[in-house]
Amino acid sequence: TEINLSEASTTTDDLLSEIYKIRDEVDGVQVMWPLPDSIDSARVFNAVPLAKDVDGIHFTSWGASYPPVTPAAAMELVKEHNVEVKGKHVLVVGRSPIVGAPMAHMLREAGAMVTVAHTDVDKAAFQSLVGQADVVVTCAGDPGAIQASWLKDGVEVINIGTTFCEKADSLLSDIEGDIGSKAARYSPVPGGIGPLSSPMLFRNVAKAAWDQMEEGSVSSTWEQEPAALR
């Protein structure tokens, strides 16, 4: 079920009403973030049940069962491409509750020494942090927040933050300049983390449905073993 509401006219109560209508009828709930400034994000967070929080918005506060899909996608890339983060200085640029904060948490759990920065940090200090990092994870959603020339030679770059530019009709990275001239490896924008996020969401939804079935909160005709091909 997909529900589209007008950004200009929708109130917090309107959005909450839609969530309350569907949350008992579905296996998972995903709210598209960020919400407009006119919406009370905290009330919307709290309206999503933990058992159906397939976007992981409660991950760093209440310990949701399902990880936020974008950080999970980034960690999948780290694992599959053998990006060494254990014992490394990893800079996460961004602090949102569904990308930056959980990304930092997951990297700490993987043994990284994590520093979190954001665009409100003094520019000189920010540039220094970028230049010291062994791995840079960008998730600010601020085009050109980082200049490629600031990067340390041989750095690994995980490009998450993107912004759509109507004039260029394309997605722009948080990093401006020739990343390849400094980085040993980097994920591109577009085509890097984005395509991995959808499978992570599908995995969360399937797991949420299965967990609810096992707990008896939903009825199901799912077979415990795959059906034989006929």
Residue pairs with C-beta under 8 A, 6 or more apart in sequence:
1 22
1 25
1 26
3 18
3 22
5 14
5 15
5 18
7 36
10 36
10 39
11 38
11 39
12 38
12 39
12 40
12 43
12 44
15 31
15 35
15 39
15 44
16 43
16 44
16 47
19 29
19 31
19 44
19 47
19 48
20 47
22 29
23 29
23 47
23 48
23 49
23 52
26 52
27 52
27 54
27 205
27 208
27 209
27 212
27 218
28 52
28 53
28 54
28 66
28 204
28 205
28 208
28 209
29 48
29 49
29 52
29 53
29 54
29 55
30 54
30 55
30 201
31 44
31 48
31 55
31 57
33 41
33 55
33 57
33 96
33 98
34 41
34 96
35 41
35 44
45 57
45 58
45 97
48 55
48 57
48 58
50 58
50 62
50 64
50 65
51 65
51 208
51 211
51 212
51 215
51 217
52 208
52 212
53 64
53 65
53 66
54 66
54 69
54 201
54 204
54 205
54 208
55 66
55 68
55 69
55 98
55 201
55 204
56 64
56 66
56 67
56 68
56 69
56 71
56 72
56 98
56 102
56 204
57 64
57 68
57 97
57 98
58 64
59 66
59 67
59 68
59 98
59 102
59 105
60 97
60 101
60 102
60 105
61 97
65 207
65 208
65 211
66 204
66 207
66 208
67 102
67 106
67 200
67 204
68 98
68 99
68 102
69 197
69 198
69 200
69 201
69 204
70 98
70 99
70 103
70 139
70 160
70 193
70 197
70 200
71 99
71 102
71 103
71 106
72 106
72 197
72 200
73 193
73 196
73 197
73 199
73 200
74 103
74 137
74 158
74 160
74 193
74 196
75 106
75 107
75 110
76 196
76 200
77 83
77 158
77 187
77 192
77 193
77 196
78 85
78 110
78 158
81 185
83 135
83 156
83 158
83 185
85 107
85 110
85 111
85 112
85 135
86 110
86 111
86 112
87 111
87 112
87 113
88 112
88 113
88 134
88 135
89 112
89 113
89 115
89 132
89 133
89 134
89 135
90 107
90 112
90 113
90 114
90 115
90 133
90 134
90 135
90 136
90 137
91 114
91 115
91 116
91 117
91 129
91 130
91 132
91 133
91 135
91 136
91 137
92 100
92 103
92 104
92 107
92 114
92 115
92 116
92 117
92 137
92 139
93 100
93 116
93 117
93 118
93 119
93 130
93 136
93 137
93 138
93 139
93 140
93 145
93 146
93 161
93 174
94 100
94 103
94 116
94 118
94 138
94 139
94 140
94 141
94 160
94 161
95 101
95 116
95 118
96 139
99 139
99 160
99 161
100 116
100 118
100 139
100 140
101 116
103 137
103 139
103 160
104 114
104 116
107 114
107 137
108 114
112 135
115 129
115 133
117 126
117 129
117 130
118 140
119 126
119 140
119 142
119 145
121 129
127 147
127 150
130 136
130 146
130 150
130 151
130 152
131 150
131 151
131 152
132 152
133 152
133 155
134 152
134 155
134 156
135 155
135 156
135 157
135 158
136 146
136 151
136 155
136 156
136 157
136 158
137 157
137 158
137 160
138 145
138 146
138 157
138 158
138 159
138 160
138 161
138 173
138 174
138 175
139 160
139 161
139 174
140 161
140 174
141 161
141 162
141 163
141 174
142 161
142 163
142 174
143 163
143 165
143 172
143 173
143 174
143 176
144 172
144 174
144 175
144 176
145 161
145 174
145 175
146 174
146 175
146 176
147 175
147 176
147 177
148 175
148 176
148 177
148 178
148 179
148 181
148 182
149 177
149 182
151 157
151 175
151 179
151 182
151 183
152 182
153 182
154 182
154 183
154 184
155 182
155 183
155 184
156 183
156 184
156 185
156 186
157 175
157 179
157 183
157 185
157 186
157 187
158 186
158 187
158 192
158 193
159 173
159 174
159 175
159 179
159 186
159 187
159 188
159 189
159 192
159 193
160 174
160 192
160 193
161 173
161 174
162 171
162 172
162 173
162 174
162 189
162 190
162 194
163 171
163 172
164 170
164 171
164 172
165 171
165 172
170 190
171 189
171 190
172 189
173 179
173 189
179 186
180 186
187 193
209 218
209 220
210 222
212 218
213 219
213 220
213 222
